[in-house]
Amino acid sequence: MKPGIPQGTRDFSPEVVRKRQYIFNTLRTIFELYGFQPLETPAMENLTTLTGKYGEEGDRLIFKVLNNGLHETTGDKRAKLEEEWAKVLSKAYSSPVVTERALRYDLTIPFARYVVMNHNDLALPFRRYQMQPVWRADRPQRGRYREFWQCDADVVGSKSLINEAELLGIYTTAFAQLGIPVAVKVNSRKLLQGLSELAGHPDKMMDITIALDKLDKIGWDGVVSELETKGVDAESAAKIQPVLHITGTNTERLDALAALFAGSESGLAGIAEIRETLHYYQLLHTDQQANGSEIVVDVSLARGLNYYTGVIVEVVCTHPNVAMGSIGGGGRYDDLTGLFGLKGLSGVGVSFGIDRIYDVIEQLNGFPTQLTSGAQVLILNFGGDNEAYALAILKQLRADGIAAEVYPDAAKFDKQMKYANKRGVRYVLLPGDDERAAGAVSVKNFETGSQQLVPLGELKSVLG
């Protein structure tokens, strides 16, 4: 059988894993600096936990998990299962007899479920970060996979816009440290509601939002065509278009929007919360932290998920040589836990698209070079007494905190050196007869090509 993996999934080589860990470790350090706590939830959730939370398009992308086999059932229940399985084989089917669980679609809904189940034990507001894989039955393409990692930070139990400002700061700080220039786009779902009122269709906010979310992909004509299928005619859509072309600084944009939305309570509320968020951000962060990244008010931003209610954000790379979709996004959800019976608990969160971030850093050649290998020291194995000598050196190096390995076989010298070169180690140690007699070891620096005899007592300082 020819081996393979499911479409939309990937293996990660040691080199790739180290680069990914570099991203995770960078983000983890920043989350901890901001006072967020780590959390993990199961790969599977009950299907009822996930369905109905992401809109019709999202629900179609949920990976359902078929129930266990028939060996656990007998009698009428087994006959019922056999009948349902026959339907599964003939067409898509989602009977609870067949599937009761699903792979998690994102990290936000499982987080809300966790908060509801544990809210009596949590100190609110609860600040958590989470780094785990999620699954979506999407069409695989560049930058879009069926299995991919998300990295979220959320605050639940507080309505203060200080939280939004801090999450914006996490974005600008993180991408500055990762060497990715970004624009953090900011909008408000209240402003989008005002936009639907401006178009004369206050009841079509979700349809307008979903269409606008595709503006970068299908262009304005495509948005108009989609809106027409939803009952929003071209004349009404035309009332929206001028709003999308407002330019200037964030303050100038907000002032212009305030004039246009003078008659919309929802629109003005959205403008006010964006102003306050940006004010808090300026109080908390410096331009040096952002290191070239910027925060931009963008009325065309329309996150498609149903649960956002306030400020929404999306991150895109602004480097001219990188063509990539959003690499982060999130927003305020005033009553997400209400989906599970806990009313009135507001939250806000952002997500990092780890796989896309990896691809961007790779394109920019931005990963530190020292990530490409593990141990920086390889000790050659010349067999006999020299093998025992090599192992003693290895033991001492690890005790001193120096990552090292020994070639396990007393193979030919050329073979061991080729291995060292392929592994990308920095130093090769040659513990031969002369070195053992002198209580020393020859150290070859692969970067410079130099070689020197080093007493064992000085080895740590040379390699460190």
C-alpha positions as CSV (number, residue, x, y, z in Angstrom):
1,M,0.0,0.0,0.0
2,K,1.3,3.4,-0.9
3,P,1.4,5.6,2.2
4,G,-0.3,8.9,2.3
5,I,-2.1,11.4,4.5
6,P,-5.6,12.9,4.3
7,Q,-6.0,15.9,2.0
8,G,-5.5,19.2,3.8
9,T,-3.2,17.8,6.5
10,R,0.6,17.8,6.7
11,D,3.5,16.1,8.4
12,F,6.0,18.5,10.1
13,S,9.7,17.7,9.9
14,P,12.0,18.5,12.9
15,E,13.1,21.7,11.2
16,V,9.5,22.8,10.7
17,V,8.5,21.9,14.2
18,R,11.3,24.0,15.6
19,K,10.2,27.0,13.6
20,R,6.6,26.5,14.7
21,Q,7.7,26.3,18.3
22,Y,9.5,29.6,17.9
23,I,6.2,31.2,17.0
24,F,4.4,29.5,19.9
25,N,7.0,30.4,22.4
26,T,7.1,34.0,21.2
27,L,3.3,34.3,21.6
28,R,3.3,32.4,24.9
29,T,5.8,34.8,26.4
30,I,3.7,37.8,25.4
31,F,0.4,36.2,26.6
32,E,2.0,35.5,30.0
33,L,3.3,39.1,30.1
34,Y,-0.2,40.4,29.7
35,G,-1.5,38.1,32.5
36,F,-3.3,35.5,30.4
37,Q,-3.5,31.9,31.7
38,P,-3.1,28.7,29.6
39,L,-6.1,26.4,28.8
40,E,-6.6,23.3,26.7
41,T,-9.9,21.6,25.7
42,P,-10.7,18.3,24.0
43,A,-10.2,17.8,20.3
44,M,-13.9,16.5,20.1
45,E,-16.9,18.4,21.3
46,N,-20.5,17.3,21.4
47,L,-22.1,18.1,18.0
48,T,-24.8,20.2,19.7
49,T,-22.1,22.4,21.3
50,L,-20.8,23.4,17.8
51,T,-23.7,23.5,15.4
52,G,-25.6,26.8,15.0
53,K,-22.7,28.9,16.3
54,Y,-20.9,29.7,13.0
55,G,-23.6,30.4,10.6
56,E,-24.8,28.2,7.7
57,E,-21.4,28.3,5.9
58,G,-19.5,27.4,9.1
59,D,-21.9,24.6,10.0
60,R,-21.2,22.9,6.6
61,L,-17.5,22.9,7.4
62,I,-17.8,21.0,10.8
63,F,-16.1,17.6,10.7
64,K,-18.6,15.1,12.3
65,V,-17.2,12.1,14.1
66,L,-19.1,8.9,13.5
67,N,-20.2,6.9,16.5
68,N,-18.3,3.8,17.6
69,G,-19.0,0.4,15.8
70,L,-21.9,-1.9,16.3
71,H,-20.2,-4.3,18.6
72,E,-21.5,-2.4,21.7
73,T,-25.2,-2.8,20.7
74,T,-27.7,-5.6,20.3
75,G,-31.3,-6.2,19.4
76,D,-33.5,-3.4,18.2
77,K,-30.9,-0.7,18.8
78,R,-28.4,-2.6,16.6
79,A,-31.0,-2.9,13.9
80,K,-31.7,0.8,14.1
81,L,-28.0,1.5,13.8
82,E,-27.6,-0.8,10.8
83,E,-30.5,1.1,9.1
84,E,-28.9,4.5,9.8
85,W,-25.4,3.3,8.6
86,A,-27.0,2.3,5.3
87,K,-28.2,5.9,5.0
88,V,-24.7,7.2,5.8
89,L,-23.3,5.1,3.0
90,S,-25.8,6.5,0.5
91,K,-25.8,10.2,1.4
92,A,-24.7,12.8,3.9
93,Y,-26.5,12.1,7.1
94,S,-26.3,13.6,10.6
95,S,-28.7,11.5,12.7
96,P,-27.7,11.5,16.4
97,V,-27.7,7.7,16.2
98,V,-24.8,8.0,13.8
99,T,-22.9,11.0,15.0
100,E,-23.1,12.8,18.3
101,R,-19.6,14.4,18.3
102,A,-17.5,16.6,16.1
103,L,-13.9,17.9,15.8
104,R,-13.7,21.4,17.2
105,Y,-14.1,24.1,14.5
106,D,-12.4,26.8,16.5
107,L,-11.2,27.5,20.1
108,T,-13.8,30.2,21.0
109,I,-16.9,28.1,21.4
110,P,-15.1,25.4,23.4
111,F,-13.8,28.2,25.6
112,A,-17.3,29.5,26.2
113,R,-18.5,26.0,27.0
114,Y,-15.6,25.6,29.5
115,V,-16.4,28.9,31.2
116,V,-20.1,27.9,31.6
117,M,-19.1,24.6,33.1
118,N,-16.5,26.1,35.5
119,H,-17.7,29.7,36.1
120,N,-18.2,29.1,39.8
121,D,-14.5,28.3,40.2
122,L,-13.1,31.0,38.0
123,A,-11.9,34.4,39.1
124,L,-13.6,36.8,36.7
125,P,-12.6,38.5,34.5
126,F,-10.9,35.3,33.3
127,R,-8.0,35.8,30.8
128,R,-7.0,32.7,28.9
129,Y,-4.8,31.8,26.0
130,Q,-5.0,28.5,24.1
131,M,-2.9,26.9,21.4
132,Q,-4.4,23.8,19.8
133,P,-5.3,22.3,16.4
134,V,-8.8,22.8,14.9
135,W,-10.5,21.1,11.9
136,R,-12.6,22.5,9.0
137,A,-13.9,20.6,6.0
138,D,-12.7,23.4,3.7
139,R,-11.3,23.1,0.2
140,P,-7.5,22.9,0.7
141,Q,-5.4,25.6,-0.9
142,R,-2.3,27.7,-0.2
143,G,-2.6,29.0,3.4
144,R,-5.9,27.1,4.0
145,Y,-5.8,23.6,5.5
146,R,-8.3,21.2,6.9
147,E,-6.3,20.6,10.0
148,F,-4.5,23.7,11.4
149,W,-3.5,25.3,14.6
150,Q,-5.1,28.3,16.2
151,C,-3.8,30.4,19.0
152,D,-6.4,32.4,20.9
153,A,-6.4,35.0,23.7
154,D,-9.7,35.9,25.3
155,V,-11.0,37.9,28.3
156,V,-14.5,36.9,29.6
157,G,-16.4,38.6,32.4
158,S,-15.6,42.3,31.6
159,K,-17.2,44.8,29.2
160,S,-14.3,47.3,29.5
161,L,-12.8,48.4,26.2
162,I,-9.4,48.3,28.0
163,N,-9.5,44.6,27.1
164,E,-9.9,45.4,23.3
165,A,-7.0,47.8,23.6
166,E,-4.8,45.2,25.3
167,L,-5.6,42.7,22.6
168,L,-4.6,45.2,19.9
169,G,-1.4,45.6,21.8
170,I,-0.8,41.9,21.9
171,Y,-1.2,41.8,18.1
172,T,1.2,44.7,17.4
173,T,3.8,43.5,19.9
174,A,3.7,39.9,18.7
175,F,4.0,40.7,15.0
176,A,6.8,43.2,15.7
177,Q,8.7,40.5,17.6
178,L,8.1,38.0,14.8
179,G,9.3,40.5,12.2
180,I,6.0,40.7,10.3
181,P,4.7,44.2,9.3
182,V,0.9,44.2,9.7
183,A,-2.2,46.3,9.5
184,V,-4.6,45.6,12.4
185,K,-7.9,46.5,10.9
186,V,-10.6,47.6,13.4
187,N,-14.3,48.0,12.9
188,S,-17.5,47.4,15.0
189,R,-20.5,45.2,14.4
190,K,-22.6,48.2,15.6
191,L,-21.2,50.2,12.8
192,L,-22.1,47.5,10.4
193,Q,-25.6,47.6,11.8
194,G,-25.6,51.3,11.1
195,L,-24.4,50.5,7.6
196,S,-27.4,48.3,6.9
197,E,-29.7,51.1,8.2
198,L,-27.9,53.5,5.9
199,A,-28.8,51.1,3.0
200,G,-32.4,51.1,4.1
201,H,-32.3,47.4,5.1
202,P,-31.8,47.3,8.9
203,D,-33.0,43.7,8.9
204,K,-30.3,42.6,6.4
205,M,-27.3,43.3,8.6
206,M,-26.1,39.7,8.5
207,D,-26.5,39.4,4.7
208,I,-24.7,42.7,4.2
209,T,-21.9,41.7,6.6
210,I,-21.3,38.3,4.9
211,A,-21.2,40.0,1.5
212,L,-18.8,42.7,2.6
213,D,-16.6,40.1,4.2
214,K,-15.8,38.9,0.6
215,L,-15.0,42.4,-0.8
216,D,-11.3,41.7,-1.2
217,K,-12.0,38.5,-3.0
218,I,-14.9,39.3,-5.3
219,G,-14.7,43.1,-5.6
220,W,-17.5,45.6,-5.3
221,D,-19.5,44.3,-8.3
222,G,-19.4,40.8,-6.8
223,V,-20.7,42.2,-3.5
224,V,-23.5,44.0,-5.3
225,S,-24.5,40.8,-7.1
226,E,-24.5,38.8,-3.9
227,L,-26.6,41.5,-2.1
228,E,-29.1,41.4,-4.9
229,T,-29.6,37.7,-4.3
230,K,-30.4,38.5,-0.7
231,G,-33.0,41.2,-1.5
232,V,-30.8,44.3,-1.3
233,D,-31.1,46.1,-4.7
234,A,-28.2,47.9,-6.4
235,E,-29.6,51.3,-5.5
236,S,-29.5,50.4,-1.8
237,A,-26.0,48.9,-2.1
238,A,-24.8,52.1,-3.7
239,K,-25.6,54.0,-0.5
240,I,-23.0,51.8,1.2
241,Q,-20.1,52.3,-1.3
242,P,-19.1,55.9,-0.3
243,V,-18.6,54.8,3.3
244,L,-16.1,52.2,2.1
245,H,-13.9,54.8,0.4
246,I,-13.3,57.1,3.4
247,T,-9.6,57.8,3.9
248,G,-7.2,59.7,6.2
249,T,-6.0,59.1,9.7
250,N,-8.1,57.1,12.1
251,T,-9.4,60.2,13.7
252,E,-10.3,61.7,10.3
253,R,-12.1,58.5,9.3
254,L,-14.1,58.4,12.5
255,D,-15.1,62.0,12.2
256,A,-16.2,61.5,8.6
257,L,-18.2,58.4,9.6
258,A,-19.8,60.3,12.5
259,A,-21.2,62.8,10.0
260,L,-22.5,60.1,7.7
261,F,-24.1,58.1,10.5
262,A,-25.6,61.1,12.3
263,G,-29.0,59.5,12.2
264,S,-28.0,56.0,13.2
265,E,-27.8,55.2,16.9
266,S,-26.1,51.9,16.2
267,G,-23.6,53.5,13.9
268,L,-22.7,56.3,16.4
269,A,-22.3,53.7,19.2
270,G,-19.9,51.7,17.0
271,I,-17.9,54.9,16.3
272,A,-17.7,55.7,20.0
273,E,-16.4,52.3,21.0
274,I,-13.7,52.4,18.4
275,R,-12.6,55.9,19.5
276,E,-12.4,54.7,23.2
277,T,-10.5,51.5,22.2
278,L,-7.9,53.5,20.3
279,H,-7.6,56.0,23.2
280,Y,-6.9,53.2,25.6
281,Y,-4.4,51.7,23.1
282,Q,-2.5,54.9,23.0
283,L,-2.3,55.1,26.8
284,L,-1.0,51.5,27.0
285,H,1.4,51.2,24.1
286,T,4.1,53.0,22.2
287,D,4.9,53.2,18.5
288,Q,8.2,51.4,19.3
289,Q,6.3,48.3,20.4
290,A,4.5,48.2,17.1
291,N,7.7,48.6,15.1
292,G,6.1,49.7,11.8
293,S,2.8,47.9,12.2
294,E,-0.3,50.1,12.3
295,I,-3.9,50.0,13.5
296,V,-6.4,51.1,10.8
297,V,-10.1,51.8,11.0
298,D,-11.7,49.9,8.2
299,V,-15.5,49.9,7.7
300,S,-15.3,47.2,5.0
301,L,-14.1,44.8,7.7
302,A,-17.0,42.4,8.4
303,R,-16.1,39.3,10.3
304,G,-18.6,36.6,9.2
305,L,-19.1,34.8,12.4
306,N,-22.5,35.2,14.1
307,Y,-21.4,35.8,17.6
308,Y,-19.5,39.1,17.4
309,T,-21.4,42.0,18.8
310,G,-18.9,44.9,19.2
311,V,-15.4,45.8,18.1
312,I,-14.0,43.4,15.5
313,V,-10.4,43.1,14.3
314,E,-8.5,41.4,11.5
315,V,-4.7,41.3,10.8
316,V,-3.1,41.3,7.4
317,C,0.5,41.4,6.4
318,T,1.5,44.6,4.6
319,H,4.8,43.5,3.2
320,P,4.8,44.1,-0.6
321,N,6.3,40.7,-1.3
322,V,3.7,38.7,0.6
323,A,0.3,37.8,-0.7
324,M,-1.7,36.2,2.1
325,G,-5.2,36.5,3.6
326,S,-5.8,37.4,7.2
327,I,-3.3,36.0,9.7
328,G,-5.4,36.9,12.8
329,G,-8.8,38.2,13.8
330,G,-11.4,38.4,16.5
331,G,-13.8,40.7,18.4
332,R,-16.3,41.3,21.2
333,Y,-19.0,38.8,21.9
334,D,-21.4,40.1,24.5
335,D,-23.3,37.0,25.3
336,L,-21.5,34.0,23.9
337,T,-21.9,32.0,27.1
338,G,-25.6,32.6,26.8
339,L,-25.6,30.0,24.1
340,F,-25.0,27.5,27.0
341,G,-27.4,29.0,29.5
342,L,-25.1,31.5,31.3
343,K,-26.5,35.0,30.4
344,G,-24.8,38.4,30.6
345,L,-21.2,37.3,30.6
346,S,-19.4,39.4,28.0
347,G,-16.1,38.5,26.4
348,V,-13.6,39.6,23.8
349,G,-10.9,37.6,22.1
350,V,-8.4,37.4,19.2
351,S,-6.9,34.5,17.3
352,F,-3.6,34.0,15.6
353,G,-3.5,32.0,12.3
354,I,-0.3,30.0,13.1
355,D,0.0,28.2,9.8
356,R,-0.4,31.4,7.8
357,I,2.0,33.2,10.1
358,Y,4.5,30.4,9.5
359,D,4.2,30.8,5.7
360,V,4.6,34.6,6.0
361,I,7.8,34.3,8.1
362,E,9.1,31.7,5.7
363,Q,8.5,33.9,2.7
364,L,10.3,36.8,4.5
365,N,13.2,34.5,5.5
366,G,12.6,35.7,9.0
367,F,13.2,32.6,11.2
368,P,16.4,32.7,13.3
369,T,19.1,30.4,11.7
370,Q,19.8,28.6,15.0
371,L,16.4,27.0,14.9
372,T,17.3,24.6,12.1
373,S,18.9,22.0,14.3
374,G,18.6,20.6,17.8
375,A,21.9,19.6,19.3
376,Q,24.7,22.1,18.4
377,V,27.5,19.6,19.2
378,L,28.1,16.1,17.7
379,I,30.7,13.8,19.3
380,L,32.2,11.3,16.8
381,N,32.4,7.7,17.8
382,F,35.8,6.0,17.2
383,G,34.9,2.8,19.1
384,G,36.7,0.9,21.8
385,D,38.0,2.9,24.7
386,N,37.4,6.1,22.7
387,E,33.7,5.3,22.7
388,A,33.6,5.3,26.5
389,Y,35.6,8.5,26.5
390,A,33.1,10.1,24.1
391,L,30.2,9.1,26.3
392,A,31.9,10.6,29.3
393,I,32.3,13.9,27.4
394,L,28.6,13.7,26.4
395,K,27.6,13.2,30.0
396,Q,29.5,16.2,31.1
397,L,28.3,18.5,28.3
398,R,24.7,17.7,29.1
399,A,25.3,18.3,32.8
400,D,26.6,21.7,31.8
401,G,23.4,22.4,29.9
402,I,25.0,22.1,26.4
403,A,22.8,20.3,23.8
404,A,24.9,17.5,22.4
405,E,24.7,14.0,20.9
406,V,27.1,11.2,20.1
407,Y,27.1,9.2,16.9
408,P,25.8,5.8,18.1
409,D,27.9,3.6,15.8
410,A,31.6,3.4,15.3
411,A,31.1,4.1,11.6
412,K,33.6,5.4,9.1
413,F,34.8,8.9,9.6
414,D,33.3,10.2,6.4
415,K,29.9,8.8,7.2
416,Q,29.9,10.5,10.6
417,M,31.0,13.8,9.1
418,K,28.4,13.7,6.4
419,Y,25.8,13.1,9.2
420,A,27.1,16.1,11.1
421,N,26.9,18.3,8.0
422,K,23.3,17.1,7.2
423,R,22.2,17.7,10.8
424,G,23.6,21.3,10.6
425,V,25.5,21.1,13.9
426,R,27.9,23.8,14.8
427,Y,30.7,21.8,16.5
428,V,32.1,18.4,15.9
429,L,34.2,16.8,18.7
430,L,36.9,14.2,17.8
431,P,37.8,12.1,20.9
432,G,40.6,10.0,19.5
433,D,43.5,8.2,21.1
434,D,45.7,11.3,21.4
435,E,42.9,13.4,22.7
436,R,42.0,10.8,25.3
437,A,45.6,10.5,26.5
438,A,45.8,14.3,26.9
439,G,42.5,14.7,28.7
440,A,41.3,16.9,25.8
441,V,39.2,16.8,22.7
442,S,39.7,18.2,19.2
443,V,36.9,20.7,18.4
444,K,36.0,21.5,14.8
445,N,33.9,24.6,14.2
446,F,31.7,23.9,11.1
447,E,30.9,27.5,10.6
448,T,34.5,28.8,10.4
449,G,36.3,25.5,9.4
450,S,38.8,26.0,12.3
451,Q,39.9,23.1,14.6
452,Q,41.6,23.3,18.0
453,L,42.6,21.0,20.8
454,V,40.6,21.9,23.9
455,P,41.2,20.6,27.5
456,L,38.0,19.1,28.9
457,G,38.0,21.7,31.7
458,E,37.8,24.5,29.1
459,L,35.3,22.8,26.8
460,K,32.2,24.5,28.3
461,S,33.6,28.0,27.7
462,V,34.5,27.2,24.1
463,L,31.2,25.6,23.2
464,G,29.0,27.9,25.3
